[in-house]
Amino acid sequence: MGYLNDKQISKLAELDIFQPYVGEKRRQLDNGIKAISYGLSQGGYDIRLSPEQFLVYSRDVCGPGMVLDPKTPDPSIPREANLTTFGGSPFFVLPAFSFGLGASLELITMPANVIGLCDGKSTYTRCGVIINVTPIEPGWSGHLTMHIANPSPFPVRIYANEGIAQVMLYEFDKPVEKPYTGLYQDQGATVRLAAV
């Protein structure tokens, strides 16, 4: 198994791993507004946050007896954040001491011989934001759900259509025997709550 660099990822681009695919690091939106970088980078691919939906979990909605249960999620706990635009850049506000769930703008389709691991971008790290994403299994396809945590005492703007996380790709010598076929296969650009 080997870690893929930008040249190797470019060669895999014909497999439509990331759609839409941006074959270079971009630091501007199509309207010319400065953006948090996205697209192909030296050691991975920077995915963007979809503007479709952003769910916020904060303690101001937490009442007696409320608990997060991965087996039976309570859809009344998260609230949908409004997309706001200022200076040409759309964003969601993530309150202090809360977390949000968002989806990747890109449709990701992982080949049977590649696994993707994600990490947050340094721009958000400098605001105290933590990005948590599970591995992108070989054979999985869909819009990736991301957990975005704000443990700081300040609200943070989380920008849609701009870079949110970097996917690092690792290629196996051979395809896996059983590609992913689980519950989250083919999930759309809106967040799907956990359910076993």
VOGU-3710 file (C-alpha; in Angstrom, 3 decimals, decimal comma):
1> mgylndkqis> 0,000/0,000/0,000  1,319/3,421/-0,871  0,404/7,042/-0,196  -0,483/8,896/-3,408  0,981/12,265/-4,398  -0,541/14,903/-6,690  0,728/13,303/-9,924  -0,657/9,901/-8,957  -4,007/11,416/-7,932  -4,185/13,225/-11,287
11> klaeldifqp> -3,794/9,878/-13,062  -6,674/8,458/-10,991  -8,884/11,457/-11,842  -10,189/9,626/-14,921  -11,863/7,187/-12,495  -14,096/10,070/-11,301  -13,099/9,723/-7,645  -14,061/13,371/-7,027  -16,908/15,002/-8,948  -16,609/17,806/-9,731
21> yvgekrrqld> -12,839/17,451/-9,990  -10,558/20,490/-9,717  -7,101/19,549/-11,014  -5,236/22,338/-9,230  -5,289/24,112/-5,890  -7,712/27,019/-6,148  -7,790/29,962/-3,761  -10,669/31,840/-5,368  -14,318/31,105/-6,037  -15,645/31,376/-9,590
31> ngikaisygl> -16,809/34,929/-8,755  -13,210/35,961/-7,918  -13,774/36,078/-4,135  -10,870/34,816/-1,975  -11,563/31,241/-0,790  -10,179/28,642/1,578  -8,208/26,475/-0,864  -9,751/23,446/-2,539  -8,910/20,964/-5,287  -5,752/18,977/-5,955
41> sqggydirls> -2,895/19,701/-3,546  0,607/18,258/-3,229  -0,386/15,332/-1,029  -4,135/14,958/-1,377  -7,378/16,463/-2,537  -9,085/19,296/-0,641  -12,855/18,766/-0,613  -15,436/21,523/-0,124  -18,435/21,855/2,165  -21,820/21,598/0,452
51> peqflvysrd> -24,190/24,567/0,858  -27,173/22,165/0,893  -27,428/21,532/4,634  -25,590/22,076/7,899  -26,962/20,611/11,150  -25,886/22,139/14,466  -25,840/20,372/17,835  -25,507/22,825/20,714  -26,205/22,760/24,397  -28,858/25,473/24,135
61> vcgpgmvldp> -31,279/22,863/22,741  -30,293/20,214/25,281  -33,145/19,428/27,652  -33,754/16,893/30,424  -33,538/13,326/29,197  -32,080/14,276/25,800  -29,246/12,015/24,749  -27,461/11,337/21,476  -27,900/7,683/20,582  -26,185/6,366/17,438
71> ktpdpsipre> -28,701/3,501/17,179  -31,826/5,657/17,390  -31,026/9,275/16,513  -33,462/11,955/17,653  -34,078/14,254/14,656  -35,408/16,970/16,992  -31,967/17,571/18,566  -30,018/19,156/15,692  -31,189/22,423/14,217  -30,589/23,368/10,621
81> anlttfggsp> -28,233/26,343/10,295  -29,056/29,130/7,882  -26,713/29,815/4,996  -25,646/33,465/5,138  -23,651/35,403/2,562  -21,312/38,276/3,337  -18,903/39,784/0,830  -19,788/37,134/-1,760  -18,882/34,154/0,450  -21,670/31,887/1,779
91> ffvlpafsfg> -21,183/30,478/5,287  -22,845/28,795/8,250  -22,229/29,962/11,822  -21,091/27,255/14,228  -21,799/28,444/17,800  -19,252/28,214/20,604  -18,980/24,810/22,310  -21,006/22,993/19,649  -20,594/20,766/16,644  -22,129/20,564/13,207
101> lgaslelitm> -22,654/17,960/10,534  -22,176/18,855/6,905  -21,613/16,996/3,646  -18,976/17,309/0,969  -19,873/19,249/-2,146  -18,010/16,585/-4,120  -19,499/13,218/-4,931  -16,766/10,750/-3,968  -16,492/7,311/-5,572  -13,632/5,277/-4,140
111> panviglcdg> -12,096/2,528/-6,315  -11,841/-0,984/-4,837  -8,063/-0,606/-4,420  -7,979/2,855/-2,751  -8,869/4,101/0,743  -9,194/7,773/1,697  -8,293/9,298/5,057  -9,331/12,869/5,908  -7,978/15,605/8,068  -9,001/19,205/8,661
121> kstytrcgvi> -7,456/22,193/6,935  -4,962/24,371/8,792  -7,082/27,491/8,193  -9,799/26,055/10,439  -7,296/24,570/12,891  -6,126/28,116/13,583  -9,697/28,944/14,671  -9,788/25,921/17,002  -12,111/23,954/14,710  -11,733/20,159/14,636
131> invtpiepgw> -12,824/18,159/11,582  -13,624/14,477/12,140  -14,300/12,194/9,194  -14,314/8,402/9,094  -12,196/6,573/6,493  -13,570/6,467/2,961  -13,669/2,720/2,397  -12,769/1,059/-0,920  -15,936/0,814/-3,021  -17,831/3,533/-1,098
141> sghltmhian> -19,676/6,218/-3,060  -21,573/9,303/-1,939  -21,268/12,747/-0,412  -19,093/12,469/2,680  -20,615/13,439/6,050  -18,230/15,488/8,183  -18,296/16,275/11,915  -17,106/19,827/12,528  -16,483/20,692/16,190  -16,039/24,119/17,728
151> pspfpvriya> -14,650/23,678/21,269  -13,755/27,383/21,515  -15,726/30,127/23,322  -16,245/31,991/20,001  -18,689/31,344/17,150  -16,913/30,401/13,904  -17,917/30,925/10,283  -17,816/27,664/8,324  -17,687/28,491/4,606  -19,704/26,570/2,030
161> negiaqvmly> -18,260/25,892/-1,451  -14,738/26,244/0,001  -12,112/23,843/1,327  -13,037/22,063/4,565  -10,879/18,904/4,686  -8,070/17,165/2,845  -8,503/13,595/1,599  -5,260/11,620/1,498  -5,386/8,558/-0,734  -3,671/5,242/-0,156
171> efdkpvekpy> -3,544/2,627/-2,893  -3,522/-1,119/-2,166  -1,503/-3,551/-4,275  -4,753/-5,373/-5,133  -8,448/-4,496/-4,907  -10,167/-5,468/-1,658  -12,135/-8,710/-1,714  -15,411/-7,124/-0,582  -15,855/-3,414/-1,427  -18,090/-1,310/0,853
181> tglyqdqgat> -21,833/-2,014/0,583  -23,040/-0,671/3,945  -25,721/1,647/5,262  -24,144/4,890/4,032  -23,571/3,844/0,404  -24,798/6,432/-2,132  -25,708/9,061/0,472  -26,720/12,421/-0,937  -25,556/15,985/-0,298  -27,754/16,309/2,794
191> vrlaav> -26,746/14,795/6,127  -28,028/11,339/6,959  -28,332/10,778/10,702  -26,887/7,604/12,222  -29,058/4,515/12,470  -28,035/0,910/12,838
//
